[in-house]
Amino acid sequence: MKDAERITMDATHFADRIPSPVGDIWAVVDADGALVQLDFEGGRNAPADDAGLEERYAARGQRLAFEPARLRDVARAMQRYFAGELRTFDLAVAPEGSEFQQLVWRELLNIPYGETLSYGELARRVGQPGAARAVGRANATNPVSLVIPCHRVIGSSGALTGYGGGMERKQALLEHEGALPKALFG
């Protein structure tokens, strides 16, 4: 294979729109099958449509192909999660971000299903106890929501705070996991 063909092939990402009980999910994997994007349709980070998603990747010099077969494992994992059969995702992820964002996203993976964590506690866990706001910004830019469970991060009072997929979805996901903070009931 020529180098130019290899570059083009490696730069191809594959996408699909996956249905869920809380709205369609845009999912994108790289050429190796690692998840690079998972956003709820209508969410802050989600594209408006197929063309918008294609434009986003074209701006990065990457070709996007809509090939559901390449996202079969992601779709199956979403189905199992929403059916209550899956509590820990075993999908490969490769989100793009700064070193600090990567640090925060790795720590998000340590929040168990059915539990929540405050931004302050997350900041302490990444060794930056005074950086709750920076942790919040990293959380807000998580390109692989749900699988990297940013919805499990709440305010220190137990209040639900921002979520790129929308507050109704955050509440629905936490209800699904049995993780609504006790402060909400009390």
C-alpha contacts under 8 A as a table, 3 or more apart, distances in Angstrom:
res1	aa1	res2	aa2	distance
1	M	5	E	6.51
1	M	6	R	6.59
2	K	5	E	5.30
2	K	6	R	6.30
3	D	6	R	4.99
3	D	7	I	6.17
4	A	7	I	5.20
4	A	8	T	6.32
5	E	8	T	5.16
5	E	9	M	6.03
6	R	9	M	5.03
6	R	10	D	5.93
7	I	10	D	5.17
7	I	11	A	6.01
8	T	11	A	5.13
8	T	12	T	6.47
8	T	62	Q	7.86
8	T	63	R	7.71
9	M	12	T	5.38
9	M	31	A	7.49
10	D	30	D	7.92
10	D	31	A	5.70
11	A	30	D	7.75
11	A	31	A	7.17
11	A	61	G	7.28
11	A	62	Q	4.82
11	A	63	R	6.18
12	T	30	D	6.75
12	T	31	A	6.05
12	T	62	Q	5.60
12	T	63	R	4.58
12	T	64	L	5.66
12	T	65	A	7.10
13	H	28	V	6.54
13	H	29	V	5.68
13	H	30	D	4.52
13	H	31	A	5.76
13	H	62	Q	6.84
13	H	63	R	6.13
13	H	64	L	4.85
13	H	65	A	6.31
14	F	28	V	5.43
14	F	29	V	5.32
14	F	30	D	6.35
14	F	31	A	7.37
14	F	64	L	5.58
14	F	65	A	4.86
14	F	66	F	5.65
14	F	67	E	5.90
14	F	68	P	7.94
14	F	70	R	6.61
14	F	71	L	7.51
15	A	26	W	7.27
15	A	27	A	5.56
15	A	28	V	4.34
15	A	29	V	6.55
15	A	64	L	6.81
15	A	65	A	6.11
15	A	66	F	4.72
15	A	67	E	6.06
15	A	68	P	6.84
15	A	70	R	7.86
15	A	71	L	7.11
16	D	26	W	6.14
16	D	27	A	5.52
16	D	28	V	6.71
16	D	66	F	5.69
16	D	67	E	6.43
16	D	68	P	5.33
16	D	71	L	6.75
17	R	24	D	6.23
17	R	25	I	5.47
17	R	26	W	4.67
17	R	27	A	6.19
18	I	24	D	5.45
18	I	25	I	4.96
18	I	26	W	6.41
18	I	27	A	7.14
18	I	75	A	6.12
19	P	23	G	6.27
19	P	24	D	4.35
19	P	25	I	6.19
20	S	23	G	5.21
20	S	24	D	5.52
20	S	25	I	6.96
20	S	78	M	7.34
20	S	79	Q	7.26
20	S	82	F	7.29
21	P	82	F	7.27
22	V	169	R	6.41
22	V	172	A	7.53
23	G	40	F	6.58
23	G	41	E	6.53
24	D	40	F	5.98
24	D	41	E	5.45
25	I	38	L	6.54
25	I	39	D	5.53
25	I	40	F	4.39
25	I	41	E	5.57
26	W	37	Q	7.35
26	W	38	L	5.52
26	W	39	D	5.18
26	W	40	F	6.14
26	W	41	E	6.41
26	W	46	A	7.19
27	A	35	L	7.36
27	A	36	V	7.83
27	A	37	Q	5.49
27	A	38	L	4.54
27	A	39	D	6.74
27	A	71	L	7.60
27	A	74	V	7.79
28	V	35	L	5.93
28	V	36	V	5.73
28	V	37	Q	5.01
28	V	38	L	6.62
28	V	71	L	7.67
29	V	32	D	7.53
29	V	33	G	5.13
29	V	34	A	5.10
29	V	35	L	4.30
29	V	36	V	5.38
29	V	37	Q	6.98
29	V	70	R	7.76
29	V	71	L	7.12
30	D	33	G	5.22
30	D	34	A	5.47
30	D	35	L	6.58
30	D	36	V	6.57
31	A	34	A	7.52
33	G	70	R	7.17
33	G	71	L	7.77
33	G	92	A	7.31
34	A	91	L	7.20
34	A	92	A	4.69
34	A	93	V	4.80
34	A	94	A	5.70
35	L	38	L	7.38
35	L	91	L	7.23
35	L	92	A	6.08
35	L	93	V	4.47
35	L	94	A	5.84
35	L	95	P	7.23
35	L	144	V	7.18
36	V	93	V	6.09
36	V	94	A	5.15
36	V	95	P	4.76
36	V	96	E	7.24
36	V	143	P	6.78
36	V	144	V	6.34
37	Q	95	P	6.99
37	Q	143	P	5.01
37	Q	144	V	4.81
37	Q	145	S	7.80
38	L	143	P	6.17
38	L	144	V	4.47
38	L	145	S	5.65
38	L	146	L	7.53
38	L	147	V	7.90
39	D	43	G	6.75
39	D	45	N	6.64
39	D	46	A	5.40
39	D	143	P	7.01
39	D	144	V	6.75
39	D	145	S	6.16
39	D	165	G	6.92
40	F	43	G	5.38
40	F	46	A	6.39
40	F	165	G	5.44
41	E	46	A	5.74
41	E	47	P	7.31
41	E	48	A	7.50
41	E	165	G	7.65
42	G	46	A	6.13
42	G	47	P	7.58
42	G	48	A	6.95
42	G	165	G	7.15
43	G	46	A	5.22
43	G	164	G	5.43
43	G	165	G	4.13
43	G	166	G	6.02
44	R	164	G	4.85
44	R	165	G	6.26
44	R	166	G	7.60
45	N	141	T	7.86
45	N	143	P	7.67
45	N	164	G	6.40
45	N	165	G	7.78
47	P	50	D	7.44
47	P	52	G	5.26
47	P	53	L	5.37
48	A	52	G	5.88
48	A	53	L	7.63
49	D	52	G	5.24
49	D	53	L	6.45
50	D	53	L	5.17
50	D	54	E	6.24
51	A	54	E	5.02
51	A	55	E	6.11
52	G	55	E	5.08
52	G	56	R	6.23
53	L	56	R	5.12
53	L	57	Y	6.55
54	E	57	Y	5.37
54	E	58	A	6.04
54	E	63	R	7.43
54	E	64	L	5.74
55	E	58	A	4.94
55	E	59	A	6.08
56	R	59	A	5.37
56	R	60	R	6.86
57	Y	60	R	5.09
57	Y	61	G	6.45
57	Y	62	Q	5.09
57	Y	63	R	6.35
57	Y	64	L	6.46
58	A	61	G	4.89
58	A	62	Q	5.08
58	A	63	R	5.89
58	A	64	L	7.51
59	A	62	Q	7.33
67	E	70	R	5.70
67	E	71	L	7.24
68	P	71	L	5.20
68	P	72	R	6.29
69	A	72	R	5.14
70	R	73	D	7.79
71	L	74	V	5.19
71	L	75	A	6.16
72	R	75	A	5.13
72	R	76	R	6.06
73	D	76	R	5.06
73	D	77	A	6.07
73	D	91	L	7.81
74	V	77	A	5.08
74	V	78	M	6.21
74	V	91	L	7.19
75	A	78	M	5.13
75	A	79	Q	6.20
76	R	79	Q	5.08
76	R	80	R	6.16
77	A	80	R	5.09
77	A	81	Y	6.02
77	A	86	L	7.28
77	A	89	F	7.07
78	M	81	Y	5.07
78	M	82	F	6.19
79	Q	82	F	5.38
79	Q	83	A	6.10
80	R	83	A	4.98
80	R	84	G	6.29
80	R	85	E	5.06
80	R	86	L	5.35
81	Y	84	G	5.24
81	Y	85	E	5.71
81	Y	86	L	4.49
81	Y	87	R	6.44
82	F	85	E	7.50
82	F	86	L	7.84
82	F	176	H	7.76
83	A	86	L	7.68
84	G	87	R	7.36
84	G	176	H	7.93
86	L	89	F	7.04
87	R	113	Y	5.77
88	T	112	P	7.99
88	T	113	Y	7.11
89	F	147	V	6.23
91	L	147	V	7.95
93	V	144	V	7.70
95	P	102	Q	7.90
95	P	142	N	7.77
95	P	143	P	6.22
95	P	144	V	6.69
96	E	102	Q	7.95
96	E	143	P	7.76
97	G	100	F	7.93
97	G	101	Q	5.66
97	G	102	Q	6.07
98	S	101	Q	5.09
98	S	102	Q	6.13
99	E	102	Q	5.12
99	E	103	L	6.21
100	F	103	L	5.00
100	F	104	V	6.32
100	F	138	A	7.63
101	Q	104	V	5.15
101	Q	105	W	6.06
101	Q	135	V	7.89
101	Q	138	A	5.05
101	Q	139	N	7.68
101	Q	142	N	7.91
102	Q	105	W	5.04
102	Q	106	R	6.03
103	L	106	R	5.27
103	L	107	E	6.39
103	L	126	V	6.81
104	V	107	E	5.13
104	V	108	L	6.27
104	V	122	L	7.70
104	V	126	V	6.55
104	V	135	V	6.62
104	V	138	A	6.65
104	V	139	N	7.17
105	W	108	L	4.99
105	W	109	L	6.68
105	W	138	A	7.66
105	W	139	N	7.16
105	W	142	N	7.02
105	W	148	I	6.54
106	R	109	L	5.37
106	R	110	N	7.30
106	R	148	I	7.88
107	E	110	N	5.32
107	E	111	I	7.38
107	E	122	L	7.47
107	E	125	R	7.38
107	E	126	V	6.95
108	L	111	I	5.57
108	L	122	L	7.88
108	L	148	I	6.12
108	L	149	P	5.92
108	L	150	C	6.36
109	L	112	P	7.64
109	L	148	I	5.60
109	L	149	P	6.43
111	I	115	E	6.57
111	I	116	T	6.88
111	I	117	L	7.23
111	I	149	P	7.41
111	I	152	R	7.23
112	P	115	E	5.61
112	P	116	T	7.89
113	Y	177	E	6.31
113	Y	179	A	7.91
114	G	174	L	7.25
114	G	177	E	4.73
114	G	178	G	5.34
114	G	179	A	4.52
115	E	152	R	6.76
115	E	177	E	7.99
115	E	178	G	8.00
115	E	179	A	5.28
116	T	152	R	4.65
116	T	153	V	5.65
116	T	154	I	6.66
116	T	179	A	6.52
116	T	180	L	7.96
116	T	181	P	7.33
117	L	121	E	6.41
117	L	122	L	6.68
117	L	152	R	6.33
117	L	153	V	4.95
117	L	154	I	6.03
118	S	121	E	5.19
118	S	122	L	6.20
118	S	153	V	5.41
118	S	154	I	4.83
118	S	155	G	5.24
118	S	156	S	5.07
118	S	158	G	7.58
119	Y	122	L	5.00
119	Y	123	A	6.12
119	Y	132	A	5.26
119	Y	133	R	7.61
119	Y	135	V	6.60
119	Y	136	G	6.36
119	Y	153	V	6.20
119	Y	154	I	6.44
119	Y	155	G	6.30
119	Y	156	S	6.92
120	G	123	A	5.04
120	G	124	R	6.31
120	G	129	P	6.75
120	G	130	G	7.68
120	G	131	A	7.52
120	G	132	A	4.90
120	G	156	S	6.88
121	E	124	R	5.00
121	E	125	R	6.17
121	E	129	P	7.62
122	L	125	R	5.02
122	L	126	V	6.41
122	L	132	A	7.42
122	L	135	V	7.22
123	A	126	V	5.33
123	A	127	G	6.44
123	A	128	Q	5.07
123	A	129	P	4.98
123	A	130	G	6.96
123	A	131	A	5.68
123	A	132	A	5.25
123	A	135	V	5.99
124	R	127	G	5.10
124	R	128	Q	5.37
124	R	129	P	4.14
124	R	130	G	7.69
125	R	128	Q	7.39
125	R	129	P	7.69
126	V	129	P	7.81
128	Q	131	A	5.37
128	Q	132	A	7.90
129	P	132	A	7.02
131	A	134	A	5.19
131	A	135	V	6.09
132	A	135	V	5.01
132	A	136	G	6.09
133	R	136	G	4.84
133	R	137	R	6.27
134	A	137	R	5.03
134	A	138	A	6.25
135	V	138	A	5.05
135	V	139	N	6.00
136	G	139	N	4.92
136	G	140	A	6.10
137	R	140	A	4.99
137	R	141	T	6.40
138	A	141	T	5.23
138	A	142	N	6.49
139	N	142	N	5.37
139	N	150	C	5.93
140	A	150	C	7.79
140	A	162	G	7.93
140	A	163	Y	6.84
140	A	164	G	6.29
142	N	145	S	5.99
142	N	148	I	7.52
142	N	150	C	7.24
144	V	147	V	6.06
144	V	148	I	5.74
145	S	148	I	5.29
145	S	149	P	5.93
145	S	150	C	6.17
145	S	151	H	7.53
146	L	149	P	4.61
146	L	150	C	6.69
146	L	151	H	6.81
149	P	152	R	5.80
150	C	153	V	5.71
150	C	163	Y	7.82
151	H	154	I	7.78
151	H	163	Y	6.53
151	H	170	K	5.64
151	H	173	L	7.37
151	H	174	L	7.41
152	R	174	L	7.08
154	I	158	G	6.04
154	I	159	A	6.10
154	I	160	L	5.21
154	I	161	T	5.72
155	G	158	G	5.27
155	G	159	A	5.14
155	G	160	L	6.15
155	G	161	T	6.00
156	S	159	A	7.20
157	S	183	A	7.14
158	G	181	P	5.52
158	G	182	K	7.21
158	G	183	A	5.29
158	G	184	L	6.89
159	A	181	P	7.33
159	A	183	A	6.94
159	A	184	L	6.61
160	L	167	M	7.69
160	L	170	K	7.96
160	L	171	Q	7.61
161	T	167	M	7.49
162	G	166	G	7.29
162	G	167	M	6.39
163	Y	166	G	5.26
163	Y	167	M	5.79
163	Y	170	K	6.37
165	G	169	R	6.22
165	G	170	K	7.09
166	G	169	R	5.43
166	G	170	K	6.38
167	M	170	K	4.94
167	M	171	Q	6.15
168	E	171	Q	5.20
168	E	172	A	6.12
169	R	172	A	4.87
169	R	173	L	5.97
170	K	173	L	5.16
170	K	174	L	6.18
171	Q	174	L	5.18
171	Q	175	E	6.02
171	Q	180	L	7.28
172	A	175	E	5.02
172	A	176	H	6.01
173	L	176	H	4.96
173	L	177	E	6.27
174	L	177	E	5.03
174	L	178	G	5.98
174	L	179	A	4.89
174	L	180	L	5.32
175	E	178	G	4.89
175	E	179	A	5.99
175	E	180	L	5.73
176	H	179	A	7.69
180	L	184	L	7.20
181	P	184	L	5.74
181	P	185	F	7.70
182	K	185	F	5.49
182	K	186	G	6.64
183	A	186	G	5.21
